[in-house]
Amino acid sequence: MRSNRIRTTALAATALLAALSLTACSDNGSGDNGKAGAAAPAGSTVDQQSPAATAPDSGKDAKDTGGTSDTPAENTSAHSKGSTSVTSGRKSNTAATGNKGTGNSSPVTCTGGNTKVTVSKVSRPINHLLLTATNTGSRPCYAYHAPALGFDDAQAAFPVLRDSIPQAVVTLEPGQSAYASVGLFGESDGKDLHKGKHLTVYFTSKSNSGSTGSPAELTLPANTYWGDNGFVTYWQSNMADALTY
């Protein structure tokens, strides 16, 4: 009986050892898995793969973002370019309108160099000529005071009619004209008249102290006679005003 108990005890011990060994193996497996999980959890594994795994997504996102960014960028660029163009167009548009490419739109004094001057006979008033000065320059010009006239070889300038002073200086934009009428002689001239062939038209300076710039040299209409008591008006902005004197 003692031998059986010993055998039973030995078997029990053996079984216990086997069970313990199995349990230990099972615990070691769980522990390894736990350690592996702790060393490289699922999240860590994804993070390690993240550069490779997410690269296509990042690339796609970058491409998508780039596409979205490119569109605003292009729009911004186009807008900026457009704005620059608009500004240049304004700088080009302010330069072209005022001075047609001269870079300066400030007015200058009208002279024979930037105007075309013509002379013609008129039916009314009688014994009158009409002077027309047209701005042929690229900048506005001021037709100051009255033109100074020299008939043929006359030593003195033709008299100026002071009553014809306009309310403001006549300003001519390119292409616009100013007018002055010439009363060829006065009643007191009688028969003491001169037959005119040539007329020199001088432009007056702003200070009215003399002529400025080059004069205009004109051929008078046939059968033009002038006297010492004639007159010339100030420059006017329209023909009708000039011919009222």
Secondary structure, 3 states (H helix, E strand, C coil): CHHHHHHHHHHHHHHHHHHHHHHHHHHHHHHHHHHHHHHCCHHHHHHHHHHHHHHHHHHHHHHHHHHHHHHHHHHHHHHHHHHHHHHHHHHHHHHHHHHCCCCCCCCEECCCCCEEEEEEECCCCCCEEEEEEEECCCCCEEECCCCEEEECCCCCCCCECHHHCCCCCEEECCCCEEEEEEECCCHHHCCCCEEEEEEEEEEECCCCCCEEEEEEEEEEEEEEEECCCCEECCCECCHHHHCCC
